[in-house]
């Protein structure tokens, strides 16, 4: 599957043939997810900040894994020394979803016995690491906010996403659909994004007033 926004670079294998197109991956159930997310914030006092536990579920109450939750409008300086890694193992990207601050350098170690060709055509970061094994000498620095879709030019079904945020307050939900944010009390705007919403779809947003003595239920819906 080709990331949104451009054609695939030429294959580096022996066939010389373009990859076959794959049908969309968003099922009817996940389309319903794109219309309704049900986060719940539980706020606990924690010094100058609050530990906000965000539980993200779909309309049926099922937890949503790998949803990215961030606070909008809490801009911070880039993170020039921050690093992250997205490995390739078993002909898959791991993790599937990575969230980083602007300025983070991401390594792409190939731990498979076959070569990979990692690339992205997303407007937030266009890059290409041609056929390689091991770990490239130079990581990729993600210097713009946005959603970056990753692909492999050799293995069409390899997909992953990097969510680049300009806020110091962000987290990703676990298998239980839970993420924890440490945020200062006050008025904030919460943003939630999940891969099944797509790269071009706007994330869900809502205004919140956070304090140390509230249970703040939040329903995001379309």
C-alpha positions in Angstrom: 0.0 0.0 0.0 1.4 3.4 -1.0 1.4 6.2 1.6 -0.9 9.1 0.7 0.3 11.9 -1.6 2.5 10.5 -4.4 3.5 7.6 -6.5 5.9 4.9 -5.3 9.6 5.1 -6.1 10.9 2.5 -8.6 11.3 -1.0 -7.2 14.8 -2.2 -6.5 14.0 -5.9 -6.9 14.4 -8.0 -10.0 10.9 -7.9 -11.3 10.8 -4.2 -12.4 7.0 -4.4 -12.0 5.0 -1.9 -10.0 3.3 -3.2 -6.8 -0.2 -4.3 -6.9 -2.8 -2.0 -5.4 -4.4 -3.0 -2.1 -8.0 -2.3 -1.1 -8.7 0.2 1.7 -8.2 -1.2 5.1 -11.0 0.7 6.9 -13.8 -1.7 7.6 -17.4 -0.7 8.4 -16.7 -1.2 12.1 -13.7 1.1 11.9 -15.6 3.6 9.9 -17.9 3.8 12.8 -14.9 4.4 15.0 -14.0 7.3 12.8 -17.4 8.8 13.7 -17.4 8.1 17.4 -14.7 7.9 20.0 -15.5 7.8 23.7 -12.6 9.1 25.8 -12.9 9.4 29.6 -10.5 11.6 31.6 -9.9 10.9 35.3 -7.8 13.6 36.9 -5.6 13.1 40.0 -3.6 15.7 41.8 0.1 15.5 41.1 2.0 18.5 42.3 1.9 21.3 39.8 0.5 19.0 37.1 -2.4 16.5 36.9 -2.1 12.9 35.8 -4.9 12.7 33.3 -5.8 9.1 32.5 -7.5 8.9 29.2 -9.5 5.7 28.3 -10.4 5.6 24.6 -13.1 3.2 23.5 -15.3 2.9 20.4 -19.1 3.2 20.3 -19.5 -0.3 21.6 -17.2 0.3 24.5 -14.3 -1.7 23.1 -10.8 -0.3 24.0 -8.9 1.3 21.1 -5.2 0.6 21.0 -2.6 2.9 19.5 -4.7 6.0 19.6 -2.5 9.1 20.0 -3.7 11.6 22.6 -2.1 15.1 22.8 -2.8 18.5 24.2 -3.1 21.2 21.6 -1.7 24.7 22.1 1.0 23.7 24.5 3.8 24.5 22.1 7.3 23.7 23.2 10.8 24.0 21.7 12.0 21.3 19.4 13.6 18.3 21.0 17.0 18.1 19.2 18.4 15.4 21.5 15.3 13.2 21.6 15.6 9.8 19.8 13.3 6.9 19.0 13.5 3.7 16.9 11.1 1.9 14.6 12.5 -1.5 13.9 11.6 -3.9 11.1 11.2 -7.5 12.3 9.1 -10.3 10.8 8.5 -8.1 7.8 6.6 -5.6 9.9 7.3 -2.3 11.5 7.4 -2.3 15.2 5.9 -0.3 16.7 3.0 0.3 14.3 2.4 3.8 15.7 5.1 6.1 17.1 4.4 9.5 18.6 7.3 12.0 18.9 7.9 15.7 19.4 9.2 17.9 16.6 13.0 17.5 16.3 13.1 13.8 17.3 15.7 11.7 15.4 14.2 8.3 14.6 16.4 5.3 13.7 15.1 2.5 11.4 17.0 -0.7 12.3 16.4 -3.6 10.0 16.4 -6.8 12.2 15.2 -9.0 9.4 17.4 -11.2 7.2 15.9 -9.6 4.1 16.5 -6.0 2.9 13.9 -3.3 3.3 13.4 0.0 1.5 11.7 2.4 3.9 10.0 5.6 2.6 7.3 8.1 3.1 5.6 10.6 0.8 3.7 12.3 3.6 3.9 16.2 3.5 5.1 16.2 7.1 8.2 14.2 6.2 9.3 12.9 2.8 12.3 10.6 2.9 13.6 7.4 1.5 16.1 4.8 2.9 16.9 2.5 0.0 17.6 -1.2 0.2 19.6 -1.9 3.4 20.2 -4.3 6.3 21.3 -3.4 9.8 20.9 0.2 11.1 21.4 3.2 8.8 24.2 5.5 9.9 21.9 8.6 10.0 18.5 8.6 11.6 15.6 10.6 10.2 14.8 13.8 11.9 11.1 14.6 12.0 11.0 18.4 11.9 7.4 19.2 11.1 4.1 18.4 12.9 1.7 16.0 11.3 1.0 12.4 10.4 3.7 10.5 8.5 2.8 7.2 6.8 5.6 4.8 6.4 5.9 2.0 3.7 8.4 -0.5 2.3 9.0 -0.5 -1.4 9.7 -4.2 -1.3 7.0 -5.4 1.0 3.8 -3.7 0.2 1.9 -4.7 3.3 4.3 -3.1 5.7 2.7 0.0 7.1 3.4 2.2 10.1 2.7 5.8 11.2 4.7 8.5 13.0 2.7 11.2 14.7 4.8 14.3 15.1 3.4 16.7 17.7 4.4 20.2 18.8 3.3 19.7 22.4 5.2 18.3 25.4 2.0 16.6 26.5 1.2 13.4 24.5 0.8 9.7 24.9 -0.4 6.6 23.1 -3.1 4.2 24.3 -2.1 0.7 25.4 -4.0 -2.6 24.8 -6.5 -1.5 27.4 -7.2 1.7 25.5 -5.5 3.8 28.2 -3.0 6.7 28.0 -1.7 8.9 30.7 -0.9 12.6 30.3 0.7 14.9 32.9 -0.7 18.3 32.2 -1.0 21.5 34.2 -4.5 22.5 35.5 -6.5 24.9 33.4 -8.2 25.1 30.0 -6.8 22.8 27.4 -7.7 21.4 24.0 -7.4 17.6 23.6 -6.6 15.9 20.3 -7.1 12.2 19.5 -6.0 10.5 16.3 -5.9 6.8 15.2 -4.5 5.2 12.1 -8.0 4.1 10.9 -9.0 7.7 10.7 -6.4 8.1 7.9 -3.6 10.5 7.3 -5.7 13.3 5.7 -8.7 13.1 8.1 -8.7 15.8 10.8 -8.2 14.4 14.3 -10.9 14.7 16.9 -10.6 17.8 19.2 -12.5 19.1 22.2 -12.1 21.8 24.8 -11.5 20.7 28.5 -11.1 22.5 31.8 -8.9 20.4 34.1 -8.6 20.8 37.8 -7.6 18.5 40.7 -11.1 17.7 41.8 -13.0 16.7 38.8 -14.0 13.7 36.8 -14.3 15.0 33.2 -16.3 12.8 30.9 -15.7 13.7 27.2 -17.6 12.4 24.2 -16.1 13.0 20.8 -18.4 12.2 17.9 -19.3 13.1 14.3 
